[in-house]
Amino acid sequence: MSEKHILDDKITLREVVLRLREWIKYFRSKWKTIFIWVALGAGLGALVSIVKKPVYVAETSFVLEESDGGGLGQMSGLATLVGVNIGSLGGSSGLFQGDNIIELYRSNNMLSKTLLSPFQGEELLIHRYIAFNELDQKWKKTVDLNSLDFTLPREEFSVTQDSVMRELSKIIREQHLSVAKPDRKLSIIKVDISGKDEAFAKEFNERLVENVNNFYFETKTKKTSENLQILQSQADSVRKILDRSLEELAFLSDKTPNPNPLLQSGNIDIRKKQIDVQANSAIYSEIVKNLEVAKVNQRNNSPLIQIIDSPRYPLNRYEIKLLKGLVFGGFIAFIFCVIYLYFGEIYRKYFTA
């Protein structure tokens, strides 16, 4: 009997078809309600397409030079597939490789520095951003943006100015900035800046890439540059001492043009200077060799960022077309109306009976 009871509780295909017909008949009876919902949704969609401003996207893509880390180059590619990072085992530090340089683009330091960059004359990018987003009106209850002077040196900023910079950097990072590697196997990085102001999006994108590239170059070559400067300073100092020793040797030689070979004491000063000249020449020669090696290292460690695509007018424009707003608005309203009617009918049948 239990098996028969289970079989009786099963829903047959015929019952499914009958119930579907009942629901279709019910929804047809509510066509006026559905029509009103769809009309309202289409109207709202059209209103959004008219009111919502278009968004412009400035895109920059570039190739980042990366060291393969010797024999670990192929292994690191395989390890990436299983979520293991063995890049640190290679010869290079990988300070700006992969995800690290992406986070550098998202840092408050780089975003703040870019916001404080000049834009079309004396105006700064931060002034442009505040103006077209009307932040001076939206934030007037908490801070008076018009009274803040962002042209001051960064170290002279007040606590309020630092707070504004941090908040603006957060907004740009979350709403306007996109930094990613389209293909994890490649070294191509894509930087996108979106905004309602086409000029701001283009200028901010270019300035951000420039600031990060300069920071990358300075940091990547910092050690070799310092070593190169020290060797160059040593070479200049030794060269001055060598020139002075040569002048003094020539002066002593001129004083005794025909020294008596039987009197050795008269040649002591000349021999001392000759020894100084030989020693300084050897030191200078060795420093020059090290200097040339340092120059080669400097060139080898100099980073390479090759720009592939840079933003150009007109920028990519994304907006909701009127027809798309009508269709999407009406469709979404139709779905919500059907759900509302369905659950309303279920509630009426089983909970109010």
Kinemage of the C-alpha trace (Angstrom):
@kinemage 1
@onewidth
@group {chain A} dominant
@subgroup {mainchain}
@vectorlist {calphas} color= white
{ca met a 1} P 0.000 0.000 0.000
{ca ser a 2} L 2.874 2.335 0.707
{ca glu a 3} L 4.235 1.873 -2.834
{ca lys a 4} L 0.802 2.611 -4.274
{ca his a 5} L 0.546 5.725 -2.148
{ca ile a 6} L 3.911 6.979 -3.447
{ca leu a 7} L 2.862 6.341 -7.037
{ca asp a 8} L -0.393 8.241 -6.451
{ca asp a 9} L 1.533 11.269 -5.178
{ca lys a 10} L 3.581 11.584 -8.352
{ca ile a 11} L 2.683 14.394 -10.751
{ca thr a 12} L 1.994 13.197 -14.248
{ca leu a 13} L 2.796 15.064 -17.440
{ca arg a 14} L -0.918 15.595 -18.006
{ca glu a 15} L -1.238 17.360 -14.660
{ca val a 16} L 1.744 19.589 -15.484
{ca val a 17} L 0.151 20.609 -18.788
{ca leu a 18} L -3.187 21.293 -17.101
{ca arg a 19} L -1.596 23.444 -14.419
{ca leu a 20} L 0.405 25.329 -17.023
{ca arg a 21} L -2.792 26.040 -18.951
{ca glu a 22} L -4.463 27.281 -15.788
{ca trp a 23} L -1.605 29.684 -15.097
{ca ile a 24} L -1.587 30.932 -18.685
{ca lys a 25} L -5.307 31.518 -18.468
{ca tyr a 26} L -4.827 33.341 -15.176
{ca phe a 27} L -2.115 35.605 -16.552
{ca arg a 28} L -4.235 36.353 -19.607
{ca ser a 29} L -7.011 37.455 -17.334
{ca lys a 30} L -4.584 39.906 -15.745
{ca trp a 31} L -3.427 41.389 -19.053
{ca lys a 32} L -4.410 44.887 -18.019
{ca thr a 33} L -2.236 44.716 -14.919
{ca ile a 34} L 0.662 43.261 -16.901
{ca phe a 35} L 0.246 45.935 -19.583
{ca ile a 36} L 0.360 48.718 -16.987
{ca trp a 37} L 3.499 47.243 -15.398
{ca val a 38} L 5.217 46.854 -18.771
{ca ala a 39} L 4.260 50.378 -19.809
{ca leu a 40} L 5.582 51.808 -16.556
{ca gly a 41} L 8.795 49.754 -16.865
{ca ala a 42} L 9.342 50.866 -20.455
{ca gly a 43} L 8.749 54.474 -19.415
{ca leu a 44} L 11.254 54.204 -16.578
{ca gly a 45} L 13.767 52.556 -18.909
{ca ala a 46} L 13.351 55.368 -21.433
{ca leu a 47} L 13.716 57.961 -18.680
{ca val a 48} L 16.929 56.329 -17.457
{ca ser a 49} L 18.357 56.260 -20.991
{ca ile a 50} L 17.629 59.975 -21.357
{ca val a 51} L 18.800 61.114 -17.921
{ca lys a 52} L 21.834 58.856 -17.500
{ca lys a 53} L 24.944 60.443 -19.000
{ca pro a 54} L 27.173 58.368 -21.289
{ca val a 55} L 30.333 56.850 -19.818
{ca tyr a 56} L 33.658 57.264 -21.613
{ca val a 57} L 36.449 54.725 -21.206
{ca ala a 58} L 40.126 55.548 -21.793
{ca glu a 59} L 42.214 52.419 -22.366
{ca thr a 60} L 45.976 51.895 -22.280
{ca ser a 61} L 47.655 48.551 -22.826
{ca phe a 62} L 51.377 47.872 -22.556
{ca val a 63} L 53.892 45.059 -22.343
{ca leu a 64} L 55.852 44.815 -19.095
{ca glu a 65} L 59.379 43.455 -19.247
{ca glu a 66} L 59.799 40.465 -16.927
{ca ser a 67} L 62.810 38.324 -16.088
{ca asp a 68} L 62.247 34.627 -16.672
{ca gly a 69} L 64.200 33.723 -13.507
{ca gly a 70} L 66.569 31.296 -15.239
{ca gly a 71} L 65.391 27.712 -15.308
{ca leu a 72} L 62.298 28.515 -13.274
{ca gly a 73} L 60.590 30.313 -16.153
{ca gln a 74} L 58.742 27.246 -17.454
{ca met a 75} L 58.196 25.820 -13.978
{ca ser a 76} L 56.540 29.018 -12.783
{ca gly a 77} L 54.055 28.815 -15.650
{ca leu a 78} L 53.072 25.285 -14.642
{ca ala a 79} L 52.961 26.212 -10.964
{ca thr a 80} L 50.579 29.079 -11.692
{ca leu a 81} L 48.004 26.577 -12.958
{ca val a 82} L 47.865 24.905 -9.529
{ca gly a 83} L 47.994 28.153 -7.548
{ca val a 84} L 51.657 27.948 -6.493
{ca asn a 85} L 53.938 30.993 -6.810
{ca ile a 86} L 57.596 30.073 -7.202
{ca gly a 87} L 58.652 33.367 -8.770
{ca ser a 88} L 60.506 34.339 -5.590
{ca leu a 89} L 62.917 31.422 -6.117
{ca gly a 90} L 64.302 32.978 -9.275
{ca gly a 91} L 67.154 35.361 -9.670
{ca ser a 92} L 65.083 38.530 -9.886
{ca ser a 93} L 62.993 39.963 -7.117
{ca gly a 94} L 59.936 40.427 -9.325
{ca leu a 95} L 59.035 43.569 -7.438
{ca phe a 96} L 56.870 44.925 -10.246
{ca gln a 97} L 55.915 41.729 -11.972
{ca gly a 98} L 52.427 40.328 -12.351
{ca asp a 99} L 49.897 41.336 -9.723
{ca asn a 100} L 52.345 43.584 -7.859
{ca ile a 101} L 52.344 46.278 -10.517
{ca ile a 102} L 48.543 46.033 -10.697
{ca glu a 103} L 48.348 46.882 -7.000
{ca leu a 104} L 50.789 49.725 -7.608
{ca tyr a 105} L 48.293 51.227 -10.048
{ca arg a 106} L 45.611 50.939 -7.360
{ca ser a 107} L 47.680 52.497 -4.578
{ca asn a 108} L 46.609 55.720 -2.878
{ca asn a 109} L 50.010 57.245 -3.560
{ca met a 110} L 49.798 56.877 -7.336
{ca leu a 111} L 46.128 57.888 -7.534
{ca ser a 112} L 46.663 60.946 -5.320
{ca lys a 113} L 49.718 61.996 -7.291
{ca thr a 114} L 47.733 61.697 -10.503
{ca leu a 115} L 44.826 63.724 -9.119
{ca leu a 116} L 47.264 66.517 -8.256
{ca ser a 117} L 48.657 66.578 -11.809
{ca pro a 118} L 47.986 69.653 -13.966
{ca phe a 119} L 45.106 69.606 -16.421
{ca gln a 120} L 44.755 72.115 -19.259
{ca gly a 121} L 46.724 74.974 -17.760
{ca glu a 122} L 46.568 75.923 -14.076
{ca glu a 123} L 43.640 73.610 -13.268
{ca leu a 124} L 44.381 70.291 -11.572
{ca leu a 125} L 42.745 66.967 -12.336
{ca ile a 126} L 41.223 66.961 -8.851
{ca his a 127} L 39.463 70.262 -9.596
{ca arg a 128} L 38.074 68.804 -12.814
{ca tyr a 129} L 36.860 65.675 -11.024
{ca ile a 130} L 35.160 67.670 -8.253
{ca ala a 131} L 33.502 69.955 -10.810
{ca phe a 132} L 31.887 67.406 -13.135
{ca asn a 133} L 30.797 65.187 -10.229
{ca glu a 134} L 29.457 68.222 -8.314
{ca leu a 135} L 31.153 67.016 -5.148
{ca asp a 136} L 31.328 70.552 -3.780
{ca gln a 137} L 27.524 70.459 -3.505
{ca lys a 138} L 27.200 66.819 -2.433
{ca trp a 139} L 29.804 67.152 0.331
{ca lys a 140} L 29.043 70.698 1.469
{ca lys a 141} L 27.611 69.463 4.780
{ca thr a 142} L 30.851 67.704 5.725
{ca val a 143} L 33.628 69.669 4.017
{ca asp a 144} L 34.021 72.943 2.111
{ca leu a 145} L 35.963 71.830 -0.955
{ca asn a 146} L 36.120 75.351 -2.394
{ca ser a 147} L 38.199 76.532 0.561
{ca leu a 148} L 40.862 73.821 0.152
{ca asp a 149} L 44.015 74.734 -1.772
{ca phe a 150} L 45.287 71.626 -3.538
{ca thr a 151} L 48.086 73.532 -5.278
{ca leu a 152} L 50.153 73.470 -2.074
{ca pro a 153} L 53.058 71.016 -1.775
{ca arg a 154} L 51.846 67.577 -0.675
{ca glu a 155} L 53.697 67.715 2.648
{ca glu a 156} L 51.841 70.917 3.575
{ca phe a 157} L 48.368 69.395 3.227
{ca ser a 158} L 46.065 69.561 6.227
{ca val a 159} L 44.287 66.586 7.760
{ca thr a 160} L 41.115 67.564 5.893
{ca gln a 161} L 42.943 67.674 2.564
{ca asp a 162} L 44.546 64.284 3.207
{ca ser a 163} L 41.130 62.850 4.071
{ca val a 164} L 39.645 64.225 0.849
{ca met a 165} L 42.519 62.810 -1.185
{ca arg a 166} L 42.130 59.387 0.424
{ca glu a 167} L 38.362 59.368 -0.177
{ca leu a 168} L 38.696 60.457 -3.809
{ca ser a 169} L 41.358 57.793 -4.392
{ca lys a 170} L 39.004 55.187 -2.949
{ca ile a 171} L 36.136 56.305 -5.214
{ca ile a 172} L 38.314 56.238 -8.327
{ca arg a 173} L 39.770 52.844 -7.416
{ca glu a 174} L 36.319 51.298 -6.852
{ca gln a 175} L 34.232 53.041 -9.527
{ca his a 176} L 36.496 54.293 -12.313
{ca leu a 177} L 39.717 52.265 -12.402
{ca ser a 178} L 40.254 48.834 -13.898
{ca val a 179} L 43.728 47.253 -14.082
{ca ala a 180} L 44.065 43.663 -15.216
{ca lys a 181} L 45.972 41.187 -17.338
{ca pro a 182} L 43.629 40.019 -20.118
{ca asp a 183} L 45.637 36.814 -20.420
{ca arg a 184} L 47.502 35.428 -17.400
{ca lys a 185} L 50.011 33.725 -19.697
{ca leu a 186} L 51.081 37.017 -21.275
{ca ser a 187} L 52.827 40.096 -19.889
{ca ile a 188} L 50.267 42.516 -21.294
{ca ile a 189} L 48.560 44.784 -18.767
{ca lys a 190} L 45.483 46.858 -19.532
{ca val a 191} L 44.589 50.049 -17.642
{ca asp a 192} L 41.063 51.476 -18.065
{ca ile a 193} L 39.680 54.734 -16.678
{ca ser a 194} L 35.940 55.326 -17.020
{ca gly a 195} L 34.124 58.580 -16.408
{ca lys a 196} L 31.364 60.881 -17.553
{ca asp a 197} L 33.957 63.478 -18.568
{ca glu a 198} L 35.776 62.384 -21.726
{ca ala a 199} L 38.693 64.810 -21.283
{ca phe a 200} L 39.227 63.796 -17.652
{ca ala a 201} L 39.190 60.072 -18.456
{ca lys a 202} L 41.824 60.457 -21.169
{ca glu a 203} L 44.105 62.796 -19.202
{ca phe a 204} L 43.864 60.795 -15.961
{ca asn a 205} L 44.684 57.566 -17.783
{ca glu a 206} L 47.765 59.073 -19.433
{ca arg a 207} L 48.996 60.712 -16.225
{ca leu a 208} L 48.494 57.571 -14.152
{ca val a 209} L 50.440 55.402 -16.591
{ca glu a 210} L 53.200 58.025 -16.742
{ca asn a 211} L 53.475 58.300 -12.934
{ca val a 212} L 53.575 54.542 -12.421
{ca asn a 213} L 56.143 54.104 -15.195
{ca asn a 214} L 58.406 56.773 -13.698
{ca phe a 215} L 58.102 55.257 -10.228
{ca tyr a 216} L 58.810 51.840 -11.697
{ca phe a 217} L 61.930 53.096 -13.505
{ca glu a 218} L 63.307 54.992 -10.498
{ca thr a 219} L 62.769 52.094 -8.091
{ca lys a 220} L 63.977 49.390 -10.462
{ca thr a 221} L 67.257 51.243 -11.171
{ca lys a 222} L 67.773 52.808 -7.736
{ca lys a 223} L 70.593 50.501 -6.582
{ca thr a 224} L 72.451 50.502 -9.888
{ca ser a 225} L 72.067 54.286 -10.171
{ca glu a 226} L 73.532 54.835 -6.709
{ca asn a 227} L 76.412 52.488 -7.487
{ca leu a 228} L 76.997 54.263 -10.801
{ca gln a 229} L 77.077 57.671 -9.104
{ca ile a 230} L 79.549 56.461 -6.472
{ca leu a 231} L 81.874 54.971 -9.089
{ca gln a 232} L 81.638 58.104 -11.226
{ca ser a 233} L 82.487 60.275 -8.206
{ca gln a 234} L 85.446 58.039 -7.333
{ca ala a 235} L 86.671 58.109 -10.929
{ca asp a 236} L 86.519 61.911 -11.012
{ca ser a 237} L 88.367 62.205 -7.693
{ca val a 238} L 91.119 59.778 -8.662
{ca arg a 239} L 91.469 61.499 -12.038
{ca lys a 240} L 92.031 64.846 -10.301
{ca ile a 241} L 94.663 63.305 -8.015
{ca leu a 242} L 96.329 61.642 -11.017
{ca asp a 243} L 96.411 64.923 -12.954
{ca arg a 244} L 97.907 66.690 -9.938
{ca ser a 245} L 100.564 63.985 -9.556
{ca leu a 246} L 101.467 64.297 -13.243
{ca glu a 247} L 101.821 68.053 -12.903
{ca glu a 248} L 104.048 67.722 -9.827
{ca leu a 249} L 106.178 65.059 -11.555
{ca ala a 250} L 106.630 67.351 -14.553
{ca phe a 251} L 107.561 70.240 -12.256
{ca leu a 252} L 110.212 68.175 -10.453
{ca ser a 253} L 111.561 66.895 -13.769
{ca asp a 254} L 111.879 70.461 -15.041
{ca lys a 255} L 113.853 71.473 -11.944
{ca thr a 256} L 116.483 68.822 -12.630
{ca pro a 257} L 116.521 68.315 -16.394
{ca asn a 258} L 119.894 66.494 -16.330
{ca pro a 259} L 120.142 64.696 -12.964
{ca asn a 260} L 123.540 63.308 -11.942
{ca pro a 261} L 123.285 59.519 -11.998
{ca leu a 262} L 125.902 59.315 -9.235
{ca leu a 263} L 123.706 61.343 -6.836
{ca gln a 264} L 120.697 59.175 -5.948
{ca ser a 265} L 119.328 61.506 -3.262
{ca gly a 266} L 118.414 64.096 -5.861
{ca asn a 267} L 116.085 61.623 -7.610
{ca ile a 268} L 114.062 60.537 -4.553
{ca asp a 269} L 111.273 63.099 -5.001
{ca ile a 270} L 110.948 62.269 -8.687
{ca arg a 271} L 110.753 58.527 -7.959
{ca lys a 272} L 108.114 59.119 -5.267
{ca lys a 273} L 105.996 61.028 -7.736
{ca gln a 274} L 106.493 58.339 -10.335
{ca ile a 275} L 105.244 55.759 -7.836
{ca asp a 276} L 102.237 57.985 -7.079
{ca val a 277} L 101.494 58.344 -10.773
{ca gln a 278} L 101.743 54.587 -11.325
{ca ala a 279} L 99.542 53.797 -8.308
{ca asn a 280} L 96.941 56.396 -9.235
{ca ser a 281} L 96.982 55.185 -12.838
{ca ala a 282} L 96.322 51.594 -11.706
{ca ile a 283} L 93.532 52.720 -9.362
{ca tyr a 284} L 91.968 54.905 -12.029
{ca ser a 285} L 92.158 52.111 -14.586
{ca glu a 286} L 90.397 49.683 -12.220
{ca ile a 287} L 87.689 52.201 -11.320
{ca val a 288} L 87.061 52.930 -15.008
{ca lys a 289} L 86.606 49.204 -15.639
{ca asn a 290} L 84.107 48.951 -12.783
{ca leu a 291} L 82.391 52.106 -14.038
{ca glu a 292} L 81.869 50.583 -17.472
{ca val a 293} L 80.507 47.398 -15.911
{ca ala a 294} L 78.142 49.512 -13.794
{ca lys a 295} L 76.927 51.314 -16.912
{ca val a 296} L 76.178 47.988 -18.575
{ca asn a 297} L 74.255 46.832 -15.481
{ca gln a 298} L 72.368 50.113 -15.473
{ca arg a 299} L 71.283 49.559 -19.059
{ca asn a 300} L 70.368 45.920 -18.386
{ca asn a 301} L 68.317 46.794 -15.288
{ca ser a 302} L 66.530 49.690 -16.952
{ca pro a 303} L 62.885 48.583 -17.220
{ca leu a 304} L 61.059 48.308 -20.499
{ca ile a 305} L 57.399 49.240 -20.769
{ca gln a 306} L 56.265 49.218 -24.362
{ca ile a 307} L 52.953 50.979 -24.898
{ca ile a 308} L 50.715 49.033 -27.283
{ca asp a 309} L 47.557 51.154 -27.306
{ca ser a 310} L 47.009 54.582 -25.772
{ca pro a 311} L 43.750 56.550 -25.413
{ca arg a 312} L 42.769 58.689 -28.392
{ca tyr a 313} L 39.748 60.804 -29.170
{ca pro a 314} L 36.997 59.846 -29.531
{ca leu a 315} L 37.054 57.496 -26.551
{ca asn a 316} L 34.881 54.403 -26.348
{ca arg a 317} L 31.412 55.568 -25.355
{ca tyr a 318} L 28.920 53.449 -23.444
{ca glu a 319} L 25.343 54.591 -23.024
{ca ile a 320} L 21.822 53.213 -22.793
{ca lys a 321} L 20.045 53.773 -26.093
{ca leu a 322} L 16.403 54.822 -26.009
{ca leu a 323} L 15.198 51.624 -27.678
{ca lys a 324} L 17.324 49.492 -25.362
{ca gly a 325} L 15.934 51.358 -22.350
{ca leu a 326} L 12.380 50.744 -23.525
{ca val a 327} L 12.925 47.041 -24.179
{ca phe a 328} L 14.913 46.280 -21.023
{ca gly a 329} L 12.648 48.377 -18.818
{ca gly a 330} L 9.527 46.679 -20.163
{ca phe a 331} L 11.044 43.205 -19.938
{ca ile a 332} L 12.199 43.646 -16.343
{ca ala a 333} L 8.805 45.057 -15.365
{ca phe a 334} L 7.099 42.076 -17.057
{ca ile a 335} L 9.202 39.596 -15.078
{ca phe a 336} L 8.501 41.327 -11.768
{ca cys a 337} L 4.805 41.578 -12.561
{ca val a 338} L 4.535 37.860 -13.362
{ca ile a 339} L 6.362 36.981 -10.128
{ca tyr a 340} L 4.115 39.318 -8.152
{ca leu a 341} L 0.920 37.864 -9.650
{ca tyr a 342} L 2.154 34.286 -9.204
{ca phe a 343} L 2.943 34.592 -5.505
{ca gly a 344} L -0.185 36.688 -4.969
{ca glu a 345} L -2.353 33.923 -6.439
{ca ile a 346} L -0.509 31.235 -4.428
{ca tyr a 347} L -1.090 33.213 -1.245
{ca arg a 348} L -4.790 33.679 -2.082
{ca lys a 349} L -5.360 29.974 -2.778
{ca tyr a 350} L -3.498 28.374 0.104
{ca phe a 351} L -3.296 30.950 2.868
{ca thr a 352} L -6.598 32.854 2.722
{ca ala a 353} L -8.890 29.930 1.965
